[in-house]
Amino acid sequence: MEEKIRAKLEELRVHLQADGGDMEVAAIEGKNVSLRLRGACGCCPHATMTIKEGIQRILREEIDPEIEVERVD
């Protein structure tokens, strides 16, 4: 499952990079994913929405409905 999550996150990175941001995988432990947002995304007031309503929603729809994504510093 970790390989599927990493592959999907890599696909999603281009969208963040297009807005001057990026993400880094801090950890993947089972169905728990910890991400660091970088660049413009790191200080964006919509970062939580990006994580929960964007990245987490896509991972849940396409890989596993129990995936939890959290932002770490």
N, C-alpha and C positions, 0 to 999 in steps of 0.2 A: 504494500500500500504506500510506503514511503516514496518509492520510485514514482508512482502515479502522481502523488501530491507534488513532489519536486518538479516533475515535468509540467504539470498544469501551472504551477507558480511561475515557472520560467516563461511560459506562454503569456501570462498576465503581466509580467514585468514590463513588456514593451509599452503597455498603456500608461503605466506610471512614468516611464522614461520619456514618453511623449510630452508629459506635463512638467518635465524638469525634476522628476523624483526617481526613486528606486526603492527596492526592498531587498532585505537580506534575511535568509532563514536562520534564526537563532537556534531553533531546535524543533525536531519532530519526534514526539513520543507517543506512539500509537496513533490515536486520532486527535491528539492535541498538537497544534502548530503554533509556534511562537515566531513572530516576525518583527524585524526592525525596519521602520520606514526611514528613508534617507532623502537628502536634498529637499526639494520643495515639499514633498510629502511628509517629511519629518516634522515640519512646523505648521502644516495645514490644519485649519480648524475643522475640516471635514475628514480627518484621518480615521476617526472611529467609524464613520459611515463607510469609508473605503474598505476598512477591514471587515466589518460585519455584513454590510449590505452588498458589498462587491465580492471580495475575495472569498469570505466564508460561504456566502450563498452559492457561488459557482462551484466551490469544492464539494459542498453538500449535494448539489444537484448532479454533478458529473462523476463523483467518486463514492462518497458515503454520507448519508444524511446525519451522522453523528459527529462529524468533524467539528472541532472547536478551534477557532483562530483567535489569538490574542496578540496584542501589541506589547513589545518590551522595549526598554531603552538600552 
